[in-house]
Amino acid sequence: MADRPTRSVLVIGGGASGNAVTVLLRRAGIAVDLIEARPDWNATTGSGITLQGNALRVLRELGVWEQVEGSGYAFGSLGVTAPDGTVLFVAEDIQTGGEDLPATLGMQRPRLQQILIDAVRASGAGVRLGTTAESLEQDADGVSVRFSDGSEGRYDLVIGADGLNSATRAAIGITNKPEPTGMAIWRIAAPRPASVTRTDLAYGGTAYIAGYCPTSENTIYAYVVEACRDRASIDPAAYADEMRRMAQGYGGVWPEITEHITDPKKVNYTWFDRLLVEGSWHRGRVVLVGDAAHCCPPTVAQGAAMSLEDASVLAELLTGGRDWDDELLQAYHDRRIPRVRTVVEASVQIGRWQLDGVRDADIAGLVGRTMNLLKERP
Ligand SMILES: Cc1cc2nc3c(=O)[nH]c(=O)nc-3n(C[C@H](O)[C@H](O)[C@H](O)COP(=O)(O)OP(=O)(O)OC[C@H]3O[C@@H](n4cnc5c(N)ncnc54)[C@H](O)[C@@H]3O)c2cc1C
């Protein structure tokens, strides 16, 4: 039997999901081009990210676990405090990635992105920054793509990994759009106070949640979650003042953190969104991964984990020797949707309880049930 010719894939978007699927497909000898809209590939932006075991499991599969472990800060429990900093209880985190990986690891976002960029570069994928797809035209055999620089390409498959406001999703006629959940988050990176060795969350006080996560030996990221406000009503020059005003309502290590909330350019303000494409995540030979198909507020810190798992499952199916047909792409959706739905619904529910002022909500119970389910392989 003649060898199958090398198959080709275009990945649109170089975030966690696009980078991950690129590395895994290249490892199987598939020709991959990756285009990324931002000329800097998002290598310098963002404060921190909380990665749970099931995200770390995919990072290990990508071959970058040692770099991640060496750069991040691993821990295994979560503290819940009163707004004054009094620790109310400490819960052991569930090891969703298996017993040989930490339950949780905090990282600086730019560091994680740089590790993934290096892995994509080393994989031999063709990378074009500052580039988008202007049009996707498909027939039974492939997809013809016209790029923003006027060039053209032809691929067996296109993977839309272009995030929450995915142009690929719209281009293939999936009309779902992200919806605000009613909450927003203020985030900043700061030096690590010596006593911060895990995430602590204070529910209530001047905001709904105030929390922090160590991201390396020397750094943390800290955040305050409140009801979302009209973005146009907040002057970006006042971002530090706004975050500091809320942070000042918290005790414990917060006074130490608050001293570093001074530069408005280093404070990030983001609304929480919810999106779940319930129907198929593909049309013909164009398929979505990550936030392009689903996103949730980070109340259980699982968005990037779900995106990485999408990449892993899709790559497993595409490299398993089967035809790249409708049935295979439907199998990808069928395998992902129950797990992703559970995470999206739990994440939204936790925020809803807070917005509605439900005092006896069983947040710990819901998080525990969700994490236990994620111990299963995706
Ligand atoms: C406030 C906040 C906190 C969060 N905290 C956590 C957390 O602690 N833990 C966790 O697991 N998850 C967290 N998440 C979720 C996580 O950030 C996302 O789920 C994850 O980044 C999704 O990865 P992605 O690759 O699918 O999309 P993205 O990371 O959004 O990447 C999409 C990429 O596509 C590029 N792009 C966009 N449009 C185009 C285009 N037309 N053409 C080419 N390129 C394009 C973008 O520049 C970007 O590089 C958080 C999310 C938010 C909003």
Ligand as a Chemical Component Dictionary entry (heavy atoms), coordinates in Angstrom:
data_LIG
# 
_chem_comp.id                   LIG 
_chem_comp.type                 NON-POLYMER 
_chem_comp.pdbx_formal_charge   0 
_chem_comp.three_letter_code    LIG 
# 
loop_
_chem_comp_atom.comp_id 
_chem_comp_atom.atom_id 
_chem_comp_atom.alt_atom_id 
_chem_comp_atom.type_symbol 
_chem_comp_atom.charge 
_chem_comp_atom.model_Cartn_x 
_chem_comp_atom.model_Cartn_y 
_chem_comp_atom.model_Cartn_z 
_chem_comp_atom.pdbx_ordinal 
LIG C1  C1  C 0 -9.348  36.643 34.177 1  
LIG C2  C2  C 0 -9.021  35.247 33.733 2  
LIG C3  C3  C 0 -8.287  34.403 34.559 3  
LIG C4  C4  C 0 -8.031  33.098 34.166 4  
LIG N1  N1  N 0 -7.322  32.282 34.988 5  
LIG C5  C5  C 0 -7.133  30.995 34.656 6  
LIG C6  C6  C 0 -6.444  30.118 35.520 7  
LIG O1  O1  O 0 -5.980  30.523 36.591 8  
LIG N2  N2  N 0 -6.278  28.823 35.137 9  
LIG C7  C7  C 0 -6.760  28.354 33.946 10 
LIG O2  O2  O 0 -6.599  27.155 33.651 11 
LIG N3  N3  N 0 -7.402  29.173 33.095 12 
LIG C8  C8  C 0 -7.589  30.472 33.412 13 
LIG N4  N4  N 0 -8.228  31.314 32.551 14 
LIG C9  C9  C 0 -8.655  30.810 31.241 15 
LIG C10 C10 C 0 -7.499  30.739 30.242 16 
LIG O3  O3  O 0 -6.792  31.953 30.208 17 
LIG C11 C11 C 0 -8.055  30.413 28.862 18 
LIG O4  O4  O 0 -8.994  29.380 28.957 19 
LIG C12 C12 C 0 -6.955  29.992 27.903 20 
LIG O5  O5  O 0 -6.018  31.031 27.784 21 
LIG C13 C13 C 0 -7.534  29.655 26.541 22 
LIG O6  O6  O 0 -6.499  29.332 25.667 23 
LIG P1  P1  P 0 -6.720  29.399 24.103 24 
LIG O7  O7  O 0 -5.416  29.050 23.488 25 
LIG O8  O8  O 0 -7.916  28.608 23.713 26 
LIG O9  O9  O 0 -7.090  30.927 23.801 27 
LIG P2  P2  P 0 -6.190  32.219 24.019 28 
LIG O10 O10 O 0 -5.264  32.059 25.142 29 
LIG O11 O11 O 0 -7.154  33.361 24.057 30 
LIG O12 O12 O 0 -5.318  32.308 22.711 31 
LIG C14 C14 C 0 -5.868  32.704 21.473 32 
LIG C15 C15 C 0 -4.737  33.217 20.602 33 
LIG O13 O13 O 0 -5.255  33.496 19.301 34 
LIG C16 C16 C 0 -4.789  34.759 18.863 35 
LIG N5  N5  N 0 -5.786  35.260 17.926 36 
LIG C17 C17 C 0 -6.975  35.834 18.201 37 
LIG N6  N6  N 0 -7.633  36.100 17.055 38 
LIG C18 C18 C 0 -6.847  35.663 16.048 39 
LIG C19 C19 C 0 -6.990  35.624 14.640 40 
LIG N7  N7  N 0 -8.086  36.088 14.025 41 
LIG N8  N8  N 0 -5.983  35.112 13.892 42 
LIG C20 C20 C 0 -4.859  34.632 14.498 43 
LIG N9  N9  N 0 -4.676  34.637 15.834 44 
LIG C21 C21 C 0 -5.668  35.125 16.605 45 
LIG C22 C22 C 0 -4.645  35.565 20.139 46 
LIG O14 O14 O 0 -3.751  36.641 19.973 47 
LIG C23 C23 C 0 -4.120  34.522 21.099 48 
LIG O15 O15 O 0 -2.723  34.418 21.072 49 
LIG C24 C24 C 0 -8.503  32.622 32.910 50 
LIG C25 C25 C 0 -9.223  33.472 32.071 51 
LIG C26 C26 C 0 -9.486  34.780 32.472 52 
LIG C27 C27 C 0 -10.294 35.675 31.557 53 
# 
loop_
_chem_comp_bond.comp_id 
_chem_comp_bond.atom_id_1 
_chem_comp_bond.atom_id_2 
_chem_comp_bond.value_order 
_chem_comp_bond.pdbx_ordinal 
LIG C1  C2  SING 1  
LIG C2  C3  SING 2  
LIG C2  C26 DOUB 3  
LIG C3  C4  DOUB 4  
LIG C4  N1  SING 5  
LIG C4  C24 SING 6  
LIG N1  C5  DOUB 7  
LIG C5  C6  SING 8  
LIG C5  C8  SING 9  
LIG C6  O1  DOUB 10 
LIG C6  N2  SING 11 
LIG N2  C7  SING 12 
LIG C7  O2  DOUB 13 
LIG C7  N3  SING 14 
LIG N3  C8  DOUB 15 
LIG C8  N4  SING 16 
LIG N4  C9  SING 17 
LIG N4  C24 SING 18 
LIG C9  C10 SING 19 
LIG C10 O3  SING 20 
LIG C10 C11 SING 21 
LIG C11 O4  SING 22 
LIG C11 C12 SING 23 
LIG C12 O5  SING 24 
LIG C12 C13 SING 25 
LIG C13 O6  SING 26 
LIG O6  P1  SING 27 
LIG P1  O7  DOUB 28 
LIG P1  O8  SING 29 
LIG P1  O9  SING 30 
LIG O9  P2  SING 31 
LIG P2  O10 DOUB 32 
LIG P2  O11 SING 33 
LIG P2  O12 SING 34 
LIG O12 C14 SING 35 
LIG C14 C15 SING 36 
LIG C15 O13 SING 37 
LIG C15 C23 SING 38 
LIG O13 C16 SING 39 
LIG C16 N5  SING 40 
LIG C16 C22 SING 41 
LIG N5  C17 SING 42 
LIG N5  C21 SING 43 
LIG C17 N6  DOUB 44 
LIG N6  C18 SING 45 
LIG C18 C19 SING 46 
LIG C18 C21 DOUB 47 
LIG C19 N7  SING 48 
LIG C19 N8  DOUB 49 
LIG N8  C20 SING 50 
LIG C20 N9  DOUB 51 
LIG N9  C21 SING 52 
LIG C22 O14 SING 53 
LIG C22 C23 SING 54 
LIG C23 O15 SING 55 
LIG C24 C25 DOUB 56 
LIG C25 C26 SING 57 
LIG C26 C27 SING 58 
# 
